[in-house]
Amino acid sequence: MNKPIDILLVDDEANIRLMLRTSLKSEGYTIREAGNGREALEAIEREMPDVMILDLSMPVLDGMGALRELQALRRGDKPRIIVLTAYGSIPAAVQATRLGAMDFIEKPASPDEIRESVKAVLEEPTPELQAATPADTSTGGYAAALNSAREALRKGNLPLAETLLMKAEDLGHEDETYFNLVGVYYEASRRWRLARKFYGKAIKTNREYEPAQQNMRRIYELYTFGASKEPIALGDETQFVLARLLKSSGRS
């Protein structure tokens, strides 16, 4: 008999843990709980969970601190991590994904969204945890950072694109252009679920923003039909396909 999937729920609020546990109990998972990041790391040392749902805002040790300490663990296996963020806290979600989180859920979340997120991350390979590299914000403004990020994405230079998007984030802007480009970055990195989330954020910010709508149509067609004729839209009136990074035959 296969061992049940082990899920560690980490939140300082008992009612949130109850909501998570109730949402997942019908799936046959083994559920453990921790009240803060320190308790979570102690639970991981005892037994590595398959999935950890981690709140970012907690006393003693917050979720971001737990993610950083998780990198220092010498054992090679790591849990698949889903972070819980306050509504609209996208910079925190972006930072958490740089530290290894595979998905994020904004509070309040529905039971269906929680179950869908867990199932999705279980189907994906675990990404390598990596330290977040501070962005150089010494020169240029928000628009300049986004323009440079577009060019880096167009050339397939994902590390540079990440740094430039971090720079734009540090400048304090969250608009449809930024969300769309973050989505393109994640799509080029083959992190499809996160790409869909950020395209969705762009559309929620401006429902008439066509580049994000086009990118969302392409993601849907790739998932549904295995191919799409929609090119990637960067929001500067140009469209292209990242031929070296994306396969027109669909997700990998």
C-alpha positions in Angstrom: 0.0 0.0 0.0 1.3 3.4 -0.9 2.1 5.8 1.9 -0.4 8.7 2.2 0.8 12.1 1.1 2.0 14.0 4.2 1.0 17.6 4.4 2.3 20.1 7.0 0.0 23.1 7.7 1.9 26.1 9.2 -0.1 29.0 10.4 -0.3 30.8 13.8 -4.1 31.1 13.6 -5.9 27.9 14.7 -9.0 28.8 12.6 -6.9 29.0 9.5 -5.3 25.6 10.2 -8.8 24.2 10.8 -10.0 25.6 7.5 -7.0 24.1 5.7 -7.4 20.7 7.4 -11.1 20.6 6.7 -10.5 21.5 3.0 -8.0 18.6 2.6 -9.4 15.9 4.9 -11.5 14.3 2.2 -8.4 13.7 0.0 -6.9 11.0 2.2 -3.8 13.0 3.2 -1.9 12.7 6.5 -2.1 16.2 8.1 0.3 17.6 10.6 0.3 21.2 12.0 2.7 23.8 13.3 2.0 27.2 14.8 5.0 29.1 13.4 8.1 28.7 11.3 10.2 27.4 14.1 7.8 24.6 14.9 7.6 23.9 11.2 11.3 23.4 10.9 11.3 21.2 14.0 8.6 19.1 12.4 10.5 18.8 9.2 13.6 17.6 11.1 11.5 14.8 12.6 10.0 13.8 9.2 10.0 15.5 5.9 6.5 16.3 4.6 5.6 15.9 1.0 3.8 19.3 0.9 4.0 22.3 3.3 1.4 25.0 3.3 3.2 28.0 4.9 1.8 31.3 6.1 4.2 34.2 5.5 3.0 36.3 8.5 3.7 34.6 11.8 5.4 35.3 15.2 8.6 33.7 16.4 9.7 32.8 12.9 7.7 34.0 9.9 7.3 32.1 6.6 10.1 33.9 4.8 12.5 33.2 7.6 11.5 29.5 7.5 12.1 29.4 3.8 15.6 30.8 4.2 16.4 28.4 7.0 15.1 25.5 5.0 17.8 26.2 2.4 20.4 25.4 5.1 19.1 21.9 5.7 21.8 19.5 4.5 19.3 16.8 3.5 18.6 16.8 -0.2 14.9 16.3 -0.2 12.6 19.3 0.4 8.9 19.6 0.6 6.8 21.2 -2.1 5.8 24.5 -0.7 2.6 26.5 -1.0 2.7 29.9 0.7 -0.3 31.7 2.1 -0.3 35.5 1.6 -2.5 38.4 2.6 -4.8 39.6 -0.3 -2.8 41.8 -2.7 0.6 41.0 -1.2 2.2 40.1 -4.5 5.8 41.2 -3.8 5.9 38.8 -0.8 4.6 36.0 -3.1 7.3 36.8 -5.7 10.0 36.8 -3.1 8.7 33.4 -1.7 8.8 31.8 -5.1 12.4 32.9 -5.5 13.1 31.0 -2.2 11.5 27.8 -3.5 7.7 28.2 -3.1 5.9 26.4 -6.0 2.6 28.2 -5.6 0.9 30.8 -3.6 -2.7 31.2 -2.3 -4.2 34.5 -1.3 -6.3 34.7 1.8 -9.2 34.1 2.0 -9.0 31.0 -0.1 -11.7 28.6 -1.0 -11.5 24.8 -0.3 -11.4 24.1 -4.0 -8.5 26.5 -4.5 -6.6 24.8 -1.7 -7.2 21.3 -3.0 -6.3 22.3 -6.6 -3.1 23.9 -5.4 -2.0 20.8 -3.5 -2.8 18.5 -6.4 -0.9 20.8 -8.9 2.3 21.0 -6.9 2.3 17.2 -6.3 2.4 16.8 -10.1 5.4 19.1 -10.6 9.1 18.4 -9.9 10.4 20.2 -6.9 12.4 23.3 -7.9 15.8 24.1 -6.4 15.7 26.5 -3.5 17.8 29.5 -4.3 18.8 32.6 -2.4 17.2 35.8 -3.5 19.7 38.1 -5.2 19.2 41.8 -4.2 18.3 43.9 -7.1 20.4 46.8 -8.2 18.2 49.8 -7.8 20.8 52.5 -8.2 19.9 53.7 -11.6 16.8 54.1 -13.7 13.1 54.1 -12.8 10.2 51.8 -12.9 9.5 52.2 -16.6 13.1 51.7 -17.5 13.3 48.5 -15.5 10.3 47.1 -17.2 11.6 48.0 -20.7 14.9 46.4 -19.9 13.1 43.3 -18.5 11.2 43.0 -21.8 14.4 43.1 -23.7 16.0 40.5 -21.5 12.9 38.2 -21.9 13.0 38.7 -25.7 16.6 37.6 -25.7 16.0 34.7 -23.4 18.1 36.0 -20.6 16.0 34.9 -17.6 18.5 35.7 -14.8 18.7 39.3 -16.0 15.0 39.5 -16.5 14.5 38.3 -12.9 16.9 41.0 -11.6 15.1 43.7 -13.5 11.7 42.6 -12.4 13.0 42.6 -8.8 14.2 46.1 -9.4 10.7 47.2 -10.6 9.2 45.5 -7.5 11.5 47.3 -5.2 10.4 50.6 -6.7 7.0 49.9 -5.3 4.8 49.5 -8.4 2.2 46.8 -9.0 0.4 47.3 -12.2 -0.9 45.2 -15.1 2.4 45.6 -17.1 4.5 44.4 -14.2 2.2 41.4 -13.5 2.1 40.4 -17.2 5.9 40.4 -17.4 6.3 38.4 -14.3 3.9 35.9 -15.9 6.0 35.8 -19.0 9.1 35.2 -16.8 7.5 32.2 -15.1 6.2 30.8 -18.4 9.6 31.0 -19.8 10.9 29.3 -16.7 8.2 26.6 -17.3 6.4 27.3 -14.1 3.0 27.3 -15.8 0.8 27.6 -12.7 2.6 30.7 -11.5 2.4 32.2 -15.0 -1.3 31.7 -15.1 -1.7 33.4 -11.7 0.3 36.5 -12.7 -1.5 36.8 -16.0 -4.7 36.7 -13.9 -3.4 39.4 -11.6 -2.7 41.6 -14.6 -6.3 41.1 -15.9 -7.8 41.8 -12.5 -5.8 45.0 -12.3 -7.0 46.1 -15.7 -9.6 44.0 -17.4 -9.0 45.7 -20.7 -5.3 44.9 -20.8 -5.0 42.8 -24.0 -1.4 41.5 -23.6 -2.3 39.6 -20.4 -5.6 38.4 -21.9 -3.7 37.1 -24.9 -1.2 35.3 -22.7 -3.9 33.8 -20.6 -5.6 32.5 -23.8 -2.4 30.9 -24.9 -1.8 29.2 -21.5 -5.4 27.9 -21.6 -5.0 26.5 -25.1 -1.7 24.9 -24.2 -3.2 23.1 -21.2 -6.5 22.2 -23.0 -5.3 21.4 -26.6 -1.6 20.9 -26.2 -0.8 23.8 -28.7 -1.6 27.4 -29.3 -1.1 29.9 -32.1 -1.1 32.8 -29.7 2.3 34.4 -29.4 3.7 35.9 -26.2 2.7 39.5 -25.6 5.1 41.7 -23.7 2.9 44.7 -23.5 4.9 46.9 -25.9 3.0 46.2 -29.1 5.4 43.4 -30.1 4.6 39.7 -30.0 7.0 36.8 -30.3 7.6 33.2 -29.3 10.5 32.3 -27.0 11.5 29.6 -29.4 14.5 28.4 -27.3 12.5 28.3 -24.1 9.0 27.2 -25.0 7.7 24.4 -27.0 4.7 25.0 -29.2 3.5 21.5 -28.5 2.5 22.4 -25.0 3.6 22.1 -21.4 6.5 20.0 -20.3 
